[in-house]
Amino acid sequence: MKKKQAPVPEVKRPVDQYFDHLDANFQDPTNRMIQIIFLPLVFFGLMGMIWMIPFPQFDFLVKLGWHTFLNWGSFFIAIVIYYYLKLSPTLSYAVLLCIGIMSYFIVQLEYIERDGGPGVLLVSTIITLISLLVLWVGKSKEKNTISFKQFWLFLTVGPIWLWHFAFQRIKLKY
């Protein structure tokens, strides 16, 4: 006679645990709309601010012609994509595509600054601060109070969390 085996509990990936946590804490429909708009703007503003930190001009980079492409933003992008790649490779590719688009717009802001317009650092800082403020106010619409730690998790995992909704809608595994 065979013994009945106990059911094996489903082990969730860390990314799914993060998403479940965020889904449980961010349910207000108005706040979700705010997140869809302002979370990418926070990311864009933060990336623009980091992009504009002066990077040392090493001779070997200048000789290779890499000095125009390598900045602190490059390291930020590499760290973010590596982190997202460890959580979900497919979602990290979607974020990488968005980063490419955002990089294009940051370079356009650099051209505007060069031609006498407002500085990229100023524009990026304003975008970041306004977006953070709106996201913080949006979180107050939630039934559950959200700690700063949960808000920080939302900011770090939020970009791939937003993409996971798109992937679910088109029934693409992530």
C-alpha positions as CSV (number, residue, x, y, z in Angstrom):
1,M,0.0,0.0,0.0
2,K,1.3,3.4,-1.0
3,K,1.6,6.2,1.6
4,K,0.0,9.5,0.8
5,Q,2.5,12.2,0.3
6,A,1.9,15.5,1.9
7,P,1.2,18.3,-0.6
8,V,4.3,20.2,-1.5
9,P,3.9,23.9,-0.8
10,E,4.4,26.1,-3.7
11,V,7.7,27.9,-3.5
12,K,7.5,31.4,-5.0
13,R,10.4,33.2,-6.6
14,P,11.6,36.3,-4.8
15,V,10.2,38.5,-7.6
16,D,6.7,37.0,-7.1
17,Q,7.0,37.5,-3.4
18,Y,7.8,41.2,-4.0
19,F,4.9,41.5,-6.4
20,D,2.5,39.8,-4.0
21,H,3.6,42.2,-1.2
22,L,3.2,45.2,-3.5
23,D,-0.2,44.0,-4.7
24,A,-1.3,43.7,-1.1
25,N,-0.2,47.2,-0.1
26,F,-1.0,49.1,-3.3
27,Q,-4.6,48.4,-4.3
28,D,-6.4,51.8,-4.7
29,P,-7.2,52.3,-8.4
30,T,-6.4,56.0,-8.3
31,N,-3.0,55.3,-6.7
32,R,-2.4,52.7,-9.4
33,M,-2.9,55.3,-12.1
34,I,-0.6,57.7,-10.2
35,Q,2.1,54.9,-10.1
36,I,1.8,54.1,-13.8
37,I,2.6,57.8,-14.6
38,F,4.9,58.9,-11.8
39,L,7.0,55.8,-11.1
40,P,8.7,55.9,-14.5
41,L,9.2,59.7,-14.1
42,V,11.0,59.1,-10.7
43,F,13.2,56.6,-12.4
44,F,13.8,59.0,-15.3
45,G,14.6,61.9,-13.0
46,L,16.9,59.9,-10.8
47,M,18.7,58.5,-13.9
48,G,19.1,62.0,-15.2
49,M,20.5,63.3,-11.9
50,I,23.1,60.4,-11.7
51,W,23.9,60.9,-15.4
52,M,24.9,64.5,-14.8
53,I,27.4,63.7,-12.0
54,P,30.8,64.6,-13.5
55,F,32.8,61.6,-14.5
56,P,36.6,61.7,-14.6
57,Q,38.1,61.9,-18.1
58,F,40.7,59.2,-18.3
59,D,43.2,59.4,-21.2
60,F,42.6,55.8,-22.3
61,L,38.8,56.4,-22.5
62,V,39.4,59.5,-24.6
63,K,41.8,57.6,-26.9
64,L,39.2,54.9,-27.4
65,G,36.4,57.4,-27.9
66,W,34.4,56.0,-24.9
67,H,34.5,59.2,-22.8
68,T,31.2,60.4,-24.3
69,F,29.4,57.1,-23.5
70,L,30.7,56.3,-20.1
71,N,29.4,58.2,-17.1
72,W,28.0,57.5,-13.6
73,G,24.6,56.8,-15.3
74,S,26.2,53.9,-17.1
75,F,27.1,52.3,-13.7
76,F,23.6,53.0,-12.4
77,I,22.0,51.3,-15.4
78,A,24.4,48.3,-15.1
79,I,23.5,47.9,-11.4
80,V,19.8,48.3,-11.9
81,I,19.7,45.9,-14.8
82,Y,21.8,43.3,-13.0
83,Y,19.4,43.5,-10.0
84,Y,16.4,43.1,-12.2
85,L,18.1,40.4,-14.2
86,K,18.5,38.4,-11.0
87,L,14.8,38.8,-10.2
88,S,13.3,38.3,-13.7
89,P,15.4,38.2,-16.9
90,T,12.4,38.9,-19.2
91,L,11.2,41.9,-17.2
92,S,14.7,43.2,-17.0
93,Y,14.8,43.4,-20.8
94,A,11.6,45.4,-20.8
95,V,13.2,47.8,-18.3
96,L,16.3,48.0,-20.4
97,L,14.3,49.0,-23.4
98,C,12.7,51.8,-21.3
99,I,16.1,52.9,-20.1
100,G,17.3,53.1,-23.7
101,I,14.3,55.4,-24.4
102,M,15.0,57.5,-21.3
103,S,18.7,57.8,-22.2
104,Y,17.7,59.2,-25.5
105,F,15.6,61.9,-23.8
106,I,18.4,62.7,-21.3
107,V,20.7,63.3,-24.2
108,Q,18.1,65.5,-25.8
109,L,18.0,67.5,-22.6
110,E,21.8,67.8,-22.7
111,Y,21.4,69.3,-26.2
112,I,18.8,71.7,-24.9
113,E,21.0,72.7,-22.1
114,R,24.0,73.2,-24.5
115,D,21.8,75.5,-26.6
116,G,21.0,77.7,-23.6
117,G,18.0,75.9,-22.1
118,P,17.6,74.7,-18.5
119,G,20.1,72.4,-17.0
120,V,19.6,68.7,-17.1
121,L,20.3,68.4,-13.4
122,L,17.7,71.0,-12.6
123,V,15.1,69.4,-14.8
124,S,15.8,65.9,-13.5
125,T,15.7,67.1,-9.9
126,I,12.4,68.9,-10.4
127,I,10.9,65.8,-12.1
128,T,12.2,63.5,-9.3
129,L,11.0,65.7,-6.4
130,I,7.5,66.3,-7.9
131,S,7.1,62.6,-8.8
132,L,8.2,61.5,-5.3
133,L,5.8,63.9,-3.7
134,V,2.9,62.7,-5.9
135,L,3.7,59.1,-5.2
136,W,3.9,59.8,-1.5
137,V,0.6,61.5,-1.6
138,G,-0.9,58.7,-3.7
139,K,0.2,56.1,-1.1
140,S,-2.0,58.0,1.4
141,K,-5.0,56.8,-0.6
142,E,-4.3,53.3,0.4
143,K,-6.3,51.6,3.2
144,N,-3.2,50.2,4.8
145,T,-0.5,52.6,6.0
146,I,2.7,52.0,4.2
147,S,6.0,52.3,6.0
148,F,9.0,54.0,4.5
149,K,10.6,50.6,4.0
150,Q,7.6,49.4,2.0
151,F,7.7,52.7,0.0
152,W,11.4,52.1,-0.7
153,L,10.7,48.6,-1.9
154,F,8.1,50.0,-4.2
155,L,10.6,52.5,-5.6
156,T,13.2,49.8,-6.2
157,V,11.1,47.0,-7.5
158,G,8.3,49.2,-8.9
159,P,9.6,49.4,-12.5
160,I,9.5,45.7,-13.1
161,W,6.3,45.4,-11.0
162,L,4.6,47.8,-13.5
163,W,6.0,45.7,-16.4
164,H,4.6,42.5,-14.9
165,F,1.1,43.8,-15.3
166,A,1.7,44.4,-19.0
167,F,3.2,40.9,-19.4
168,Q,0.3,39.3,-17.6
169,R,-2.2,41.2,-19.8
170,I,-0.5,39.7,-23.0
171,K,0.0,36.4,-21.2
172,L,3.7,36.4,-21.5
173,K,5.7,34.5,-18.9
174,Y,8.2,36.5,-16.9
